[in-house]
């Protein structure tokens, strides 16, 4: 597992237990392989520690015979090697492919295996397409575009710009306020979001019935029944979603740099959109409606969506890598700047995998756009088939985006290629059953609710203040409301996306290796396991520490095996989901 090397070292096992301790085998193997010296207290009965400086090892009295070996360096002094270490080393060599498979990240096993550039051909392809856009911009805008006289817009003026800056400030303040509220009352907000959804559906059904839309009202009532059954099913699972949110908000408070990465991504997306819009406009003006121009327009649409997806997914991979570092390292082996490390890794070794996964979504979205434009301009079209095909592509796009979320966690945490990550992500989703879907839905609902409320506030407050003071006209007030709401929602959702990425990463890491959280952060481990048990037990496939199956002591007592605090009393139950 990813976090094995970061679990605090247990007391040195006895001689007979050497080959049974996975952690000790990994540590001893790496010390032997890379000639690393770790000072240890030697005493009677201790296992001999290997030294890389060609010094002889001090051993106890009751140890097995040693074999004198020459080091591979320039030193000619022999060293003694315990036969038990050699036996453990043979065992490790047989398992090395499983312990350190191809493509594991630098974090795995303490960074003992170098990571190569994954899916590098897709990275080259993406950068080549970005270069092609820059070439088109240079040719068709700089050399052939000519000069343009900027149009004057009476609706948008200096006062509206100031109001929008005010909207952005409100959005930032509201986003972090919402994070604080989520940390304290996320479970209550999740259940409130469920209730609000039911009330809105009921109001719409009544309104349709009053207006005479009996068929629409009947459909809404049927949807209300289904929504009520779903709410009853997920009601007990709200505690798990709330626990994951609370843990992730604690992480973001310790590493606020992740919000800076999200803000940088927003800025880069804006610049990319400006570059693309300018390039596509002047390019299409030059080619006109020719077949070459149409093909080039299709290509530019694909590149637009690809670039936006890459920038969004780079944020997700960075946050996932930073959170994984906190999950497996903090507080015992804390990194100085895990967010920067994760960002560098996302933009280098994992960049090709990000480009490949983003290309899948970009292709589907391009097909949707082309089909929409084709149906819009066609007089002889089958509206039913067009709507069916459009909804089918929309479902495929959403599934691809959702699947990418879990696949990119594998890319960020383990440094896998995109194909390998996709296979592993499918295993996780299959093993956890509906838990991942329900948890994502509940977390997403409360995050979206906060962004929607904040977005409306970002539009209403500046528009109302501007019109009341006479700074804005009535039309400018409406423009400020619309653009301020969109801007506020976008900024708040960018902040919420950080929490979303952390929640997904926590779910994956806990499902794959809960042992690491148990050893490093037992209180968070206790919260998650207790919350998970509220939905009828742990799912099959969940790997828990072998000594955590049954507890009869509290947090103030300690595990005799490793001296770390243990969670409160509970008993785990295995159930099928």
RODO-2510 file (C-alpha; in nm, 4 decimals, decimal comma):
residues 577
     n   res          X          Y          Z
     1     x     0,0000     0,0000     0,0000
     2     x     0,0940     0,3609    -0,0644
     3     x     0,1241     0,4695     0,2967
     4     x     0,3161     0,1730     0,4356
     5     x     0,6486     0,3506     0,4628
     6     x     0,4935     0,6389     0,6519
     7     x     0,3430     0,4315     0,9314
     8     x     0,5374     0,4958     1,2538
     9     x     0,7929     0,2283     1,3145
    10     x     0,6785    -0,0357     1,5614
    11     x     0,9141    -0,1775     1,8247
    12     x     1,1695    -0,3976     1,6532
    13     x     1,0180    -0,7448     1,6006
    14     x     1,1685    -1,0572     1,7433
    15     x     1,3891    -1,2770     1,5331
    16     x     1,1103    -1,5173     1,4480
    17     x     0,8822    -1,2338     1,3338
    18     x     1,1214    -1,0783     1,0862
    19     x     0,9703    -1,2319     0,7785
    20     x     0,6158    -1,1695     0,8998
    21     x     0,6363    -0,7933     0,9349
    22     x     0,5622    -0,6217     0,6027
    23     x     0,6726    -0,2829     0,7276
    24     x     0,9995    -0,4117     0,8717
    25     x     1,0734    -0,6084     0,5553
    26     x     1,0293    -0,3002     0,3386
    27     x     1,2424    -0,0819     0,5658
    28     x     1,5175    -0,3411     0,6054
    29     x     1,5217    -0,4117     0,2341
    30     x     1,5584    -0,0467     0,1430
    31     x     1,8265     0,0097     0,4075
    32     x     2,0178    -0,2854     0,2686
    33     x     1,9677    -0,1841    -0,0933
    34     x     2,0637     0,1810    -0,0614
    35     x     2,3119     0,1498     0,2270
    36     x     2,1307     0,3904     0,4553
    37     x     2,2222     0,4065     0,8215
    38     x     1,9567     0,4714     1,0849
    39     x     2,0894     0,4946     1,4402
    40     x     1,9221     0,2381     1,6636
    41     x     1,9687     0,1257     2,0190
    42     x     2,1521    -0,2046     2,0246
    43     x     2,1098    -0,4478     2,3022
    44     x     2,0824    -0,8082     2,3949
    45     x     1,8520    -0,9939     2,1576
    46     x     1,8301    -0,7073     1,9055
    47     x     1,8419    -0,7737     1,5366
    48     x     2,1619    -0,6471     1,3797
    49     x     2,1333    -0,3222     1,1827
    50     x     2,3172    -0,2931     0,8543
    51     x     2,5615    -0,0044     0,8154
    52     x     2,6496     0,1616     0,4858
    53     x     2,9770     0,3099     0,6024
    54     x     3,1607    -0,0221     0,6059
    55     x     3,1554    -0,0372     0,9849
    56     x     3,0892    -0,3692     1,1527
    57     x     2,7522    -0,4204     1,3118
    58     x     2,7198    -0,4607     1,6837
    59     x     2,5058    -0,7591     1,7733
    60     x     2,3582    -0,9120     2,0857
    61     x     2,4550    -1,2338     2,2437
    62     x     2,1721    -1,4576     2,1229
    63     x     2,1882    -1,4039     1,7479
    64     x     2,2329    -1,6313     1,4513
    65     x     2,5692    -1,6632     1,2744
    66     x     2,6768    -1,3858     1,0415
    67     x     2,8307    -1,3963     0,6987
    68     x     3,1072    -1,1502     0,6132
    69     x     3,0374    -0,9701     0,2832
    70     x     3,2355    -0,7073     0,0967
    71     x     3,0617    -0,3815     0,0184
    72     x     3,0077    -0,2767    -0,3411
    73     x     3,1744     0,0575    -0,2867
    74     x     3,5407     0,1431    -0,2685
    75     x     3,5771     0,0298     0,0907
    76     x     3,7425    -0,3073     0,1387
    77     x     3,6216    -0,3617     0,4941
    78     x     3,3788    -0,6519     0,5289
    79     x     3,0440    -0,6245     0,7002
    80     x     2,8328    -0,8811     0,8770
    81     x     2,4884    -0,9735     0,7552
    82     x     2,2351    -1,1618     0,9635
    83     x     2,1024    -1,4728     0,7914
    84     x     1,7521    -1,3727     0,8963
    85     x     1,7904    -1,0530     0,6950
    86     x     1,8974    -1,2584     0,3953
    87     x     1,5894    -1,4785     0,4282
    88     x     1,3680    -1,1724     0,4537
    89     x     1,5468    -1,0246     0,1535
    90     x     1,4718    -1,3338    -0,0553
    91     x     1,1084    -1,3082     0,0453
    92     x     1,1020    -0,9417    -0,0502
    93     x     1,2572    -1,0078    -0,3874
    94     x     0,9751    -1,2468    -0,4657
    95     x     0,7162    -0,9845    -0,3716
    96     x     0,8907    -0,6799    -0,5140
    97     x     0,6739    -0,6655    -0,8237
    98     x     0,3669    -0,6518    -0,6026
    99     x     0,5080    -0,4112    -0,3438
   100     x     0,6547    -0,1695    -0,5966
   101     x     0,4642    -0,2190    -0,9232
   102     x     0,5531    -0,0291    -1,2347
   103     x     0,4374     0,3291    -1,2136
   104     x     0,4126     0,3826    -0,8392
   105     x     0,4610     0,7395    -0,7266
   106     x     0,7617     0,8864    -0,5546
   107     x     0,5581     0,8927    -0,2368
   108     x     0,5125     0,5165    -0,2428
   109     x     0,7598     0,3417    -0,0207
   110     x     0,9281     0,6660     0,0733
   111     x     1,0269     0,7477    -0,2825
   112     x     1,2528     0,4510    -0,3419
   113     x     1,1569     0,4092    -0,7048
   114     x     1,1896     0,6757    -0,9708
   115     x     0,8791     0,7685    -1,1659
   116     x     0,9018     0,8151    -1,5394
   117     x     0,6863     1,0448    -1,7491
   118     x     0,3500     0,8747    -1,7891
   119     x     0,1598     0,8940    -2,1197
   120     x     0,4220     1,1387    -2,2438
   121     x     0,3028     1,1134    -2,6050
   122     x    -0,0309     1,2741    -2,5093
   123     x     0,1555     1,5522    -2,3308
   124     x     0,3539     1,6202    -2,6464
   125     x     0,0350     1,6109    -2,8540
   126     x    -0,1425     1,8573    -2,6268
   127     x     0,1478     2,1004    -2,6182
   128     x     0,1713     2,0737    -2,9948
   129     x    -0,1947     2,1721    -3,0287
   130     x    -0,1453     2,4673    -2,7949
   131     x     0,1468     2,5695    -3,0143
   132     x    -0,0776     2,5416    -3,3210
   133     x    -0,3279     2,7815    -3,1615
   134     x    -0,0461     3,0255    -3,0903
   135     x     0,0694     2,9986    -3,4524
   136     x    -0,2839     3,0689    -3,5758
   137     x    -0,3067     3,3647    -3,3423
   138     x     0,0210     3,5025    -3,4706
   139     x    -0,0706     3,4591    -3,8368
   140     x    -0,4385     3,5496    -3,8490
   141     x    -0,4503     3,8081    -3,5709
   142     x    -0,1095     3,9732    -3,5618
   143     x    -0,0193     3,9690    -3,9316
   144     x    -0,3544     3,9407    -4,1114
   145     x    -0,6013     4,0645    -3,8521
   146     x    -0,5553     4,4361    -3,8997
   147     x    -0,6578     4,7002    -3,6521
   148     x    -0,9941     4,7180    -3,4840
   149     x    -1,1785     5,0049    -3,3282
   150     x    -1,3098     4,8998    -2,9888
   151     x    -1,6846     4,9278    -2,9665
   152     x    -1,8430     5,1388    -2,6997
   153     x    -2,0897     4,9653    -2,4722
   154     x    -2,3143     5,2057    -2,2826
   155     x    -2,4438     4,9202    -2,0701
   156     x    -2,1031     4,8280    -1,9288
   157     x    -1,9054     5,1105    -1,7844
   158     x    -1,6614     5,1854    -1,5082
   159     x    -1,9287     5,1692    -1,2406
   160     x    -2,0375     4,8218    -1,3487
   161     x    -1,6758     4,7032    -1,3402
   162     x    -1,6382     4,8323    -0,9847
   163     x    -1,9603     4,6543    -0,8888
   164     x    -1,8286     4,3285    -1,0350
   165     x    -1,5070     4,3640    -0,8359
   166     x    -1,7282     4,3995    -0,5317
   167     x    -1,9127     4,0825    -0,6370
   168     x    -1,5854     3,8935    -0,6564
   169     x    -1,4863     4,0116    -0,3088
   170     x    -1,8206     3,8985    -0,1694
   171     x    -1,7768     3,5617    -0,3391
   172     x    -1,4392     3,4983    -0,1775
   173     x    -1,5669     3,5968     0,1650
   174     x    -1,8798     3,3846     0,1301
   175     x    -1,6816     3,0820     0,0071
   176     x    -1,4588     3,0682     0,3129
   177     x    -1,7524     3,1450     0,5404
   178     x    -1,9338     2,8488     0,3876
   179     x    -1,6307     2,6288     0,4541
   180     x    -1,6404     2,7275     0,8218
   181     x    -2,0123     2,6498     0,8387
   182     x    -1,9565     2,3138     0,6695
   183     x    -1,6952     2,2184     0,9258
   184     x    -1,9381     2,2825     1,2106
   185     x    -2,2748     2,1780     1,0679
   186     x    -2,2214     1,9820     0,7476
   187     x    -2,4582     1,7000     0,8452
   188     x    -2,7418     1,9419     0,9160
   189     x    -2,6797     2,1241     0,5870
   190     x    -2,6781     1,7983     0,3902
   191     x    -3,0142     1,6980     0,5334
   192     x    -3,1432     2,0514     0,4751
   193     x    -3,0393     2,0248     0,1096
   194     x    -3,2358     1,6993     0,0792
   195     x    -3,5446     1,8596     0,2310
   196     x    -3,5164     2,1711     0,0136
   197     x    -3,4989     1,9541    -0,2978
   198     x    -3,8210     1,7776    -0,1964
   199     x    -3,9973     2,1060    -0,1223
   200     x    -3,8945     2,2607    -0,4549
   201     x    -4,0225     1,9587    -0,6485
   202     x    -4,3545     1,9720    -0,4604
   203     x    -4,3953     2,3460    -0,5261
   204     x    -4,3271     2,2972    -0,8967
   205     x    -4,5840     2,0169    -0,9134
   206     x    -4,8494     2,2327    -0,7454
   207     x    -4,7677     2,5278    -0,9697
   208     x    -4,8001     2,3110    -1,2825
   209     x    -5,1327     2,1738    -1,1589
   210     x    -5,2678     2,5249    -1,0970
   211     x    -5,1615     2,6361    -1,4454
   212     x    -5,3357     2,3392    -1,6043
   213     x    -5,0303     2,1329    -1,6873
   214     x    -5,1738     1,8051    -1,5584
   215     x    -4,9254     1,5826    -1,7392
   216     x    -4,6301     1,7886    -1,6133
   217     x    -4,7718     1,7872    -1,2614
   218     x    -4,8171     1,4102    -1,2754
   219     x    -4,4586     1,3601    -1,3878
   220     x    -4,3316     1,5890    -1,1118
   221     x    -4,5345     1,4013    -0,8510
   222     x    -4,3876     1,0733    -0,9742
   223     x    -4,0433     1,2254    -0,9534
   224     x    -4,1266     1,3473    -0,6014
   225     x    -4,2133     0,9920    -0,4933
   226     x    -3,8843     0,8610    -0,6327
   227     x    -3,6954     1,1462    -0,4702
   228     x    -3,8612     1,0727    -0,1359
   229     x    -3,7575     0,7069    -0,1519
   230     x    -3,4034     0,8120    -0,2367
   231     x    -3,3983     1,0612     0,0527
   232     x    -3,5092     0,7872     0,2908
   233     x    -3,2322     0,5628     0,1621
   234     x    -2,9508     0,8199     0,1951
   235     x    -3,0691     0,9874     0,5158
   236     x    -2,8566     0,7637     0,7401
   237     x    -2,5564     0,8102     0,5114
   238     x    -2,5456     1,1843     0,5661
   239     x    -2,3146     1,1338     0,8631
   240     x    -2,0501     0,9716     0,6437
   241     x    -2,0632     1,2593     0,3950
   242     x    -2,0449     1,5068     0,6827
   243     x    -1,7457     1,3261     0,8320
   244     x    -1,5553     1,3342     0,5030
   245     x    -1,6283     1,7049     0,4636
   246     x    -1,5109     1,7788     0,8177
   247     x    -1,1838     1,5916     0,7628
   248     x    -1,1154     1,7648     0,4302
   249     x    -1,1917     2,1109     0,5681
   250     x    -0,9377     2,0404     0,8422
   251     x    -0,6844     1,9621     0,5704
   252     x    -0,7555     2,2828     0,3771
   253     x    -0,7107     2,4877     0,6935
   254     x    -0,3610     2,3402     0,7353
   255     x    -0,2664     2,3738     0,3671
   256     x    -0,4438     2,6827     0,2268
   257     x    -0,2110     2,6850    -0,0739
   258     x    -0,4560     2,4510    -0,2489
   259     x    -0,6932     2,7458    -0,2885
   260     x    -0,4149     2,9368    -0,4595
   261     x    -0,3845     2,6550    -0,7125
   262     x    -0,7603     2,6740    -0,7798
   263     x    -0,7388     3,0519    -0,8268
   264     x    -0,4431     3,0123    -1,0629
   265     x    -0,6426     2,7613    -1,2652
   266     x    -0,9341     3,0052    -1,2978
   267     x    -0,6975     3,2743    -1,4220
   268     x    -0,5366     3,0367    -1,6716
   269     x    -0,8775     2,9261    -1,8006
   270     x    -0,9754     3,2895    -1,8545
   271     x    -0,6533     3,3610    -2,0450
   272     x    -0,6965     3,0451    -2,2521
   273     x    -1,0547     3,1442    -2,3373
   274     x    -0,9441     3,4929    -2,4431
   275     x    -0,6623     3,3533    -2,6573
   276     x    -0,8881     3,0948    -2,8184
   277     x    -1,1763     3,3337    -2,8881
   278     x    -0,9466     3,5872    -3,0542
   279     x    -0,7707     3,3189    -3,2571
   280     x    -1,0881     3,1417    -3,3690
   281     x    -1,2620     3,4660    -3,4691
   282     x    -0,9832     3,5916    -3,6935
   283     x    -0,9153     3,2449    -3,8328
   284     x    -1,2776     3,1877    -3,9312
   285     x    -1,3014     3,5390    -4,0805
   286     x    -1,0033     3,4587    -4,3001
   287     x    -1,1300     3,1184    -4,4223
   288     x    -1,4975     3,2091    -4,4360
   289     x    -1,7490     2,9287    -4,4895
   290     x    -1,5222     2,7014    -4,6952
   291     x    -1,4830     2,3333    -4,6135
   292     x    -1,1315     2,4010    -4,4865
   293     x    -1,2707     2,6662    -4,2552
   294     x    -1,5350     2,4277    -4,1215
   295     x    -1,2793     2,1567    -4,0478
   296     x    -1,0518     2,4108    -3,8858
   297     x    -1,3443     2,5367    -3,6761
   298     x    -1,4171     2,1825    -3,5590
   299     x    -1,0519     2,1405    -3,4663
   300     x    -1,0503     2,4682    -3,2718
   301     x    -1,3603     2,3662    -3,0746
   302     x    -1,1904     2,0402    -2,9756
   303     x    -0,8764     2,2248    -2,8684
   304     x    -1,0840     2,4693    -2,6632
   305     x    -1,2534     2,1950    -2,4623
   306     x    -0,9302     1,9998    -2,4297
   307     x    -0,7443     2,2974    -2,2854
   308     x    -1,0185     2,3796    -2,0345
   309     x    -1,0383     2,0168    -1,9191
   310     x    -0,6612     1,9945    -1,8769
   311     x    -0,6513     2,3091    -1,6623
   312     x    -0,9380     2,1850    -1,4442
   313     x    -0,7942     1,8372    -1,4033
   314     x    -0,4492     1,9691    -1,3173
   315     x    -0,6087     2,1323    -1,0134
   316     x    -0,7783     1,8070    -0,9165
   317     x    -0,4575     1,6045    -0,9536
   318     x    -0,2602     1,8628    -0,7549
   319     x    -0,5102     1,8707    -0,4703
   320     x    -0,5367     1,4916    -0,4668
   321     x    -0,1597     1,4582    -0,4435
   322     x    -0,1359     1,7178    -0,1684
   323     x    -0,4165     1,5565     0,0300
   324     x    -0,2587     1,2113    -0,0088
   325     x     0,0640     1,3481     0,1341
   326     x    -0,1296     1,4781     0,4348
   327     x    -0,3201     1,1503     0,4658
   328     x    -0,0113     0,9280     0,4734
   329     x     0,2560     1,1602     0,6173
   330     x     0,1047     1,4173     0,8515
   331     x     0,2028     1,4696     1,1324
   332     x     0,4799     1,2104     1,1559
   333     x     0,6564     1,2777     0,8246
   334     x     0,5175     1,6142     0,7238
   335     x     0,6378     1,7676     0,3973
   336     x     0,7443     2,1295     0,3890
   337     x     0,5229     2,2189     0,0923
   338     x     0,3159     1,9214    -0,0290
   339     x     0,0988     2,1371    -0,2556
   340     x     0,3965     2,2655    -0,4539
   341     x     0,5367     1,9136    -0,4797
   342     x     0,2042     1,7810    -0,6036
   343     x     0,1700     2,0675    -0,8542
   344     x     0,5161     1,9997    -0,9977
   345     x     0,4368     1,6296    -1,0262
   346     x     0,1017     1,7035    -1,1948
   347     x     0,2693     1,9325    -1,4486
   348     x     0,5573     1,6944    -1,5237
   349     x     0,5404     1,3183    -1,4665
   350     x     0,1586     1,2964    -1,4602
   351     x     0,0875     1,5627    -1,7211
   352     x     0,0458     1,3139    -2,0050
   353     x    -0,2096     1,1124    -1,8080
   354     x    -0,4033     1,4309    -1,7369
   355     x    -0,4025     1,5161    -2,1071
   356     x    -0,5268     1,1704    -2,2056
   357     x    -0,8157     1,1692    -1,9605
   358     x    -0,9096     1,5239    -2,0550
   359     x    -0,9091     1,4360    -2,4255
   360     x    -1,1793     1,1731    -2,3695
   361     x    -1,4186     1,4297    -2,2217
   362     x    -1,3222     1,6932    -2,4801
   363     x    -1,4084     1,4610    -2,7696
   364     x    -1,7529     1,3816    -2,6281
   365     x    -1,8246     1,7482    -2,5608
   366     x    -1,7141     1,8420    -2,9127
   367     x    -1,9521     1,5833    -3,0587
   368     x    -2,2351     1,7309    -2,8524
   369     x    -2,1558     2,0812    -2,9748
   370     x    -2,1312     1,9782    -3,3398
   371     x    -2,4575     1,7843    -3,3210
   372     x    -2,6342     2,0775    -3,1554
   373     x    -2,5154     2,3185    -3,4235
   374     x    -2,6062     2,0755    -3,7016
   375     x    -2,9589     2,0230    -3,5678
   376     x    -3,0063     2,3926    -3,5109
   377     x    -2,9246     2,4773    -3,8727
   378     x    -3,1182     2,1896    -4,0302
   379     x    -3,4785     2,2311    -4,1370
   380     x    -3,5403     1,8607    -4,1989
   381     x    -3,4493     1,6885    -3,8786
   382     x    -3,5990     1,4318    -3,6473
   383     x    -3,6379     1,6176    -3,3199
   384     x    -3,6991     1,3004    -3,1192
   385     x    -3,3833     1,1273    -3,2424
   386     x    -3,1842     1,4492    -3,2035
   387     x    -3,2991     1,4908    -2,8426
   388     x    -3,2320     1,1233    -2,7687
   389     x    -2,8823     1,1337    -2,9153
   390     x    -2,8070     1,4629    -2,7395
   391     x    -2,9126     1,3233    -2,4016
   392     x    -2,7128     1,0086    -2,4672
   393     x    -2,3982     1,2106    -2,5334
   394     x    -2,4691     1,4214    -2,2244
   395     x    -2,4875     1,1043    -2,0131
   396     x    -2,1655     0,9732    -2,1654
   397     x    -1,9937     1,3046    -2,0926
   398     x    -2,1063     1,3078    -1,7294
   399     x    -1,9994     0,9465    -1,6814
   400     x    -1,6596     1,0210    -1,8330
   401     x    -1,6148     1,3237    -1,6088
   402     x    -1,7203     1,1319    -1,3004
   403     x    -1,4964     0,8385    -1,3848
   404     x    -1,2038     1,0731    -1,4466
   405     x    -1,2364     1,2105    -1,0946
   406     x    -1,1461     0,8713    -0,9462
   407     x    -0,8953     0,7831    -1,2159
   408     x    -0,7026     1,1060    -1,1599
   409     x    -0,6815     1,0306    -0,7881
   410     x    -0,4947     0,7131    -0,8832
   411     x    -0,2739     0,9190    -1,1135
   412     x    -0,1975     1,1701    -0,8383
   413     x    -0,1441     0,9275    -0,5506
   414     x     0,0287     0,6384    -0,7235
   415     x     0,1712     0,7937    -1,0410
   416     x    -0,0046     0,5414    -1,2640
   417     x    -0,0736     0,5812    -1,6320
   418     x    -0,4256     0,6817    -1,7229
   419     x    -0,5225     0,3319    -1,8425
   420     x    -0,3884     0,1713    -1,5257
   421     x    -0,5605     0,4349    -1,3149
   422     x    -0,8889     0,3786    -1,4979
   423     x    -0,8789     0,0060    -1,4270
   424     x    -0,8035     0,0655    -1,0606
   425     x    -1,0754     0,3287    -1,0326
   426     x    -1,3312     0,0855    -1,1747
   427     x    -1,2291    -0,1693    -0,9110
   428     x    -1,2779     0,0845    -0,6333
   429     x    -1,6202     0,1898    -0,7567
   430     x    -1,7225    -0,1742    -0,7933
   431     x    -1,5968    -0,2727    -0,4452
   432     x    -1,7546     0,0203    -0,2647
   433     x    -2,0884    -0,0313    -0,4388
   434     x    -2,3254     0,2637    -0,4199
   435     x    -2,1367     0,4255    -0,1315
   436     x    -1,9166     0,6317    -0,3615
   437     x    -2,2126     0,7488    -0,5699
   438     x    -2,4256     0,8399    -0,2681
   439     x    -2,1403     1,0115    -0,0870
   440     x    -2,0506     1,2172    -0,3952
   441     x    -2,4144     1,3124    -0,4477
   442     x    -2,4630     1,4282    -0,0882
   443     x    -2,1365     1,6208    -0,0777
   444     x    -2,2014     1,7728    -0,4194
   445     x    -2,5506     1,8853    -0,3202
   446     x    -2,4361     2,0826    -0,0166
   447     x    -2,1422     2,2361    -0,2062
   448     x    -2,3659     2,3372    -0,4966
   449     x    -2,6244     2,4783    -0,2571
   450     x    -2,3611     2,7029    -0,1023
   451     x    -2,2385     2,8195    -0,4438
   452     x    -2,5942     2,8935    -0,5598
   453     x    -2,6844     3,0940    -0,2496
   454     x    -2,3550     3,2793    -0,2615
   455     x    -2,3895     3,3477    -0,6331
   456     x    -2,7299     3,5098    -0,5870
   457     x    -2,5919     3,7199    -0,3019
   458     x    -2,2994     3,8317    -0,5189
   459     x    -2,5460     3,9560    -0,7791
   460     x    -2,8148     4,1079    -0,5571
   461     x    -2,5997     4,3030    -0,3098
   462     x    -2,3876     4,5076    -0,5572
   463     x    -2,6842     4,5661    -0,7902
   464     x    -2,9099     4,6798    -0,5086
   465     x    -2,6467     4,9045    -0,3530
   466     x    -2,5570     5,0562    -0,6909
   467     x    -2,9143     5,1360    -0,7944
   468     x    -3,0076     5,2657    -0,4474
   469     x    -2,7145     5,5082    -0,4432
   470     x    -2,7765     5,6197    -0,8014
   471     x    -2,4384     5,4965    -0,9211
   472     x    -2,5967     5,2409    -1,1548
   473     x    -2,8919     5,2836    -1,3859
   474     x    -3,1739     5,0301    -1,3893
   475     x    -3,0330     4,8461    -1,6909
   476     x    -2,6826     4,8501    -1,5421
   477     x    -2,8261     4,7137    -1,2193
   478     x    -2,9752     4,4156    -1,4029
   479     x    -2,6491     4,3592    -1,5889
   480     x    -2,4611     4,3701    -1,2584
   481     x    -2,7042     4,1213    -1,1066
   482     x    -2,6660     3,8701    -1,3894
   483     x    -2,2899     3,8968    -1,4330
   484     x    -2,2275     3,9267    -1,0584
   485     x    -2,4283     3,6090    -0,9927
   486     x    -2,2375     3,4181    -1,2590
   487     x    -1,9038     3,5494    -1,1364
   488     x    -1,9869     3,4748    -0,7737
   489     x    -2,1059     3,1231    -0,8507
   490     x    -1,7911     3,0529    -1,0534
   491     x    -1,5547     3,1748    -0,7795
   492     x    -1,7366     2,9927    -0,5013
   493     x    -1,7511     2,6695    -0,7006
   494     x    -1,3767     2,6976    -0,7632
   495     x    -1,3253     2,7012    -0,3862
   496     x    -1,5781     2,4207    -0,3374
   497     x    -1,4041     2,2110    -0,6012
   498     x    -1,1042     2,1947    -0,3682
   499     x    -1,3232     2,0336    -0,1024
   500     x    -1,4741     1,8026    -0,3632
   501     x    -1,1318     1,6806    -0,4764
   502     x    -1,0261     1,6221    -0,1164
   503     x    -1,3444     1,4267    -0,0381
   504     x    -1,2927     1,1949    -0,3355
   505     x    -0,9251     1,1445    -0,2479
   506     x    -1,0124     1,0700     0,1140
   507     x    -1,2726     0,8169     0,0041
   508     x    -1,0224     0,6402    -0,2228
   509     x    -0,7349     0,6431     0,0261
   510     x    -0,9528     0,5240     0,3125
   511     x    -1,1078     0,2489     0,1012
   512     x    -0,7639     0,1258    -0,0086
   513     x    -0,5504     0,1823     0,3011
   514     x    -0,7341     0,2794     0,6172
   515     x    -0,4351     0,1475     0,8132
   516     x    -0,2335     0,4626     0,7388
   517     x    -0,5009     0,6943     0,8783
   518     x    -0,5399     0,4712     1,1817
   519     x    -0,1714     0,5030     1,2689
   520     x    -0,1217     0,8713     1,1879
   521     x    -0,4561     1,0334     1,2722
   522     x    -0,6607     0,7973     1,4942
   523     x    -0,9301     1,0521     1,5765
   524     x    -1,0134     1,1066     1,2090
   525     x    -1,0049     0,7306     1,1605
   526     x    -1,2560     0,6877     1,4420
   527     x    -1,4884     0,9527     1,2913
   528     x    -1,4916     0,7889     0,9501
   529     x    -1,5394     0,4326     1,0724
   530     x    -1,8145     0,5363     1,3130
   531     x    -1,9910     0,7292     1,0374
   532     x    -1,9508     0,4432     0,7920
   533     x    -2,1066     0,2011     1,0383
   534     x    -2,4193     0,4162     1,0523
   535     x    -2,5004     0,2874     0,7047
   536     x    -2,5071    -0,0784     0,8215
   537     x    -2,1393    -0,1586     0,8387
   538     x    -1,8254    -0,1543     0,6308
   539     x    -1,8391    -0,2597     0,2647
   540     x    -1,6684    -0,5743     0,1452
   541     x    -1,3210    -0,4956     0,0166
   542     x    -1,2473    -0,2314     0,2769
   543     x    -0,9036    -0,3009     0,4250
   544     x    -0,8847    -0,2166     0,7926
   545     x    -0,5992    -0,2592     1,0389
   546     x    -0,5939    -0,6175     1,1674
   547     x    -0,5948    -0,4966     1,5277
   548     x    -0,8910    -0,2625     1,4768
   549     x    -1,1604    -0,5269     1,4392
   550     x    -1,2684    -0,4981     1,7995
   551     x    -1,1857    -0,2371     2,0619
   552     x    -1,2622    -0,2166     2,4277
   553     x    -1,0498     0,0843     2,5207
   554     x    -1,0836     0,4559     2,4646
   555     x    -0,8802     0,7250     2,2969
   556     x    -0,6845     0,7852     2,6152
   557     x    -0,5433     0,4311     2,6051
   558     x    -0,2761     0,2991     2,3731
   559     x    -0,2159     0,0088     2,1444
   560     x     0,0437    -0,2165     2,2975
   561     x     0,1815    -0,2988     1,9539
   562     x     0,2877     0,0470     1,8410
   563     x     0,2172     0,2835     2,1281
   564     x    -0,0267     0,4983     1,9274
   565     x    -0,3704     0,6099     2,0497
   566     x    -0,6539     0,3840     1,9408
   567     x    -1,0062     0,4821     1,8470
   568     x    -1,2975     0,4352     2,0815
   569     x    -1,4789     0,1068     2,1232
   570     x    -1,6554    -0,0287     1,8209
   571     x    -1,6908    -0,3465     1,6257
   572     x    -1,6706    -0,3624     1,2495
   573     x    -1,9258    -0,5552     1,0487
   574     x    -1,8775    -0,6823     0,6957
   575     x    -2,1810    -0,6439     0,4737
   576     x    -2,2438    -0,6677     0,1019
   577     x    -2,3509    -0,3534    -0,0795
***
